[in-house]
Each structure stands twice: as structure tokens, then as C-alpha cells.
Amino acid sequence: MEITLTSPLDMHLHVRDGEMLQLVAPLSARDFAAAVIMPNLVPPVADEQALRAYAERIQTALCGAHFAPLMTLFFRNYSEAELRAAQNIPGFFGVKLYPAGVTTNSDDGVRSLQAVEPTLRCMEILGIPLLVHGESHGFVMDREAQFLPMYRHLAEQFPKLSICMEHITTAAAVRLLDEYENLCATITLHHLELTLDDVLGGALKPHLFCKPVAKRAEDREALLQAALSGHPRVMFGSDSAPHPIHKKECSGCAAGVFSAPVALPGLARLFAEHHATDHLQAFVSDNACRRYGLTPPAKKVVLRDTPMQVPTHYRSFGQSVVPLYAGEEFPWSVCAVQE
């Protein structure tokens, strides 16, 4: 069996910085035409100068690859002039809101939505998308559900603001998606495949630990139905989040699943198993292009049900990181990329 995808997009990607950037960015650029790059570095990408500099470092790491990084700013109170300046930067995409302290490198995030409403109003006027890590500080399994009223508030207060619920993990979030036209969502491969039982039901698997955490079987089923059915406001975002092995296999394990090198084969297997390959193109590209008016670089990626051996780790530039499906003989692979 063979599947050809046109200009696949990753609408939520971490490429980090420094040596890790040099290792992981080319792995995404190999299979994807473009990706929305997260800004939660240390310090965060929170002004025009930092945004331009980070974009330049990414381009250097890509070594001329046929791939477009879509850049985001870390949310803070921005003036209209600052947002307009960002819009003039080639590849600028949107602004990412992290509640303070909810995930990796988010300590400088938002502490009060009311305090940032002037920036949200300005984004609405300028047509700049808002991307949200939607979790509270409550009990870990309830954090997304507890944040859903915030999404309702944002959707109602700013009806012309395009709001993306990032990496949703619950059936309740899928239901909310259908209440407001200005809401859309990204879904990761690992949340389509895993429940919390896969992470810690037996021996703890640190390389599957992420935030938001994988949830219950009924939540995974709701995510699958949304993705497999071709829901028009659901998009693929890997949330591929690499960490060095020593930060995963330790006490105080870092949160993040590194899925970039195997994302498309993983999705191909999943959609093929559910006889839904006709909807894979929409999930990995068409929905996002229509939603945001994107015209990504032309790229055709051909996937085939030919097995590949997933490396136990990727190592280069002094960094070593373990991918999803590490060490497995995986039943699907990328067999050709045409640019």
C-alpha cells in the first residue's frame, strides 16, 4: 500500500536551540514542508530581535533544506507597533500563550488573562493567530478540562480571533471544538496512540512522558474519531519535544516525546489501520492551509507499508535523543520525497 502526501505540515514543533537544533531540525525538514516553531527557549523568543535571530539560527541548521519554519512569539503584553513589526518578518505565524509554569520553559508565561486582553484585542484586529497551551495548575489528569472555560471566555470575548487549542488530549476538548467557529485544535501522534497506562501502567517509560499527559482510553478514542473523520478544524501538530537522554532517564524526568523522525510513518499506519487514508491529507496539510491561508513549499512525500528499523537514538553535535518507537521494526516508512 502507498500513500502520497502533498506539502505535509507540522503545526506544533519544538526544535530547541544550539546543538540540539542542529540535530533535530533537519529531521523535520526531511519529511515536512513547513512547521510552526515553538518559542519557549531560555530566554523565550519574546521580541522582534529574538524572533529574527532564532529564525536565522534555524535556517543555518537546515542547510538549505526545502522547508519553511513558521515562527511564533512567546506571549506577553505587546503593543500594536510590536505586533505589526513581527508581521513584517518573513515566516511569522502567531503568538503562543503559556500559562505560567505549566510546562517546559514556561515560567515567564501568562498569570492573568484579564491583564493581557489589550494584546488579545490587538491580535484580533491584526488577524494574528493565538496558540494556547491549555492547562491549569490542578490535578494532572484534570488540567486540560479545568482550562476549557478559559477557551470559552476567549472565544466569546474575541470572536474574530483565531484560537488554536494546542495538543488537545480529552473528549471534552473535542466537544468544545464544535461550539465555536473561531476555535481549532492540534492533535499529536502520541496522543492518538497512547493512554496514561502506556506511560506508567507497567514499568515507567520516561520517553513517553509528556505534558499534557496522555489520558484515558475514551479520550484517545475521541481524538481518533476527530482526526480519522476529517474534522475540518483539527490539524496535525507533533509537539515533538526532544530532550537529551540524560534529562529523560533521570529523577525529575523532562516532559516531551520526540516523534519528528517517525511522525508521518506513524500517522500512515494509524490511518491505514482504520481505513481512513482518504482523510490523512486534510489532517496533515489541507485543514491548516485553509484555516490560515498558508501556501507551504511544494513537496510530495510518498509513504509505503515497507518496514523500517527505527534507530534506538539519534546522535550528533554532542547530543543524543531517543525517538518514539525507538528500536522497533516499524511497518511503514517514507520511501520517497519529491521537491
JOSULLIN-V646708 format. One record per backbone hydrogen bond with DSSP energy under -1.0 kcal/mol. CO is the residue of the C=O (numbers start at 1). NH is the residue of the N-H. Records with the same first field share a line. If there is no record, write none. Layout:
# JOSULLIN-V646708
CO=NH, NH
This chain:
# JOSULLIN-V646708
1=305
3=303
5=301
8=33
10=36
12=239
13=38
17=21
18=22
19=23
20=24
21=25
24=28
25=29
26=30
28=32
33=68
34=10
35=70
36=13
39=41, 45
44=46
45=74
47=51
48=52
49=53
50=54
51=55
52=56
53=57
54=58
55=59
56=60
57=61
58=62
62=65
65=67
68=35
70=37
71=93, 94
73=96
79=83
80=84
81=85
82=86
83=87
86=89
89=92
91=71
94=73
95=131
96=75
97=133
98=110
99=102
103=106
106=101, 109
110=100
114=117
116=120
117=121
118=122
119=123
120=124
121=125
122=126
123=127, 128
129=95
130=164
131=97
132=134, 166
133=135
139=142
142=146
147=150, 151
148=152
149=153
150=154
151=155
152=156
153=157
154=158
158=161
162=130
163=184
164=132
165=186
170=174
171=175
172=176
173=177
175=178
176=179
180=183
182=163
184=165
185=235
186=168
187=237
189=193
190=194
195=198
196=200
197=201
199=205
205=208
206=209
209=256
215=196
216=220
217=221
218=222
219=223
220=224
221=225
222=226
223=227
224=228
225=229
226=231
227=230
231=234
233=185
235=187
236=11
240=14
244=247
245=248, 249
247=254
248=250
257=241, 259
258=324
259=262
262=266
263=267
264=268
265=269
266=270
267=271
268=272
269=273
270=274
271=276
272=275
276=279
277=280
279=283
280=284
281=285, 286
282=287
283=236
284=9
285=289
286=290
287=291
288=292
289=293
299=7
300=338
301=5
302=335, 336
303=3
304=306, 333
308=330
310=327
314=321
316=319
319=316
320=245
321=314
323=326
325=328
328=310
330=308
333=304
336=302
338=300
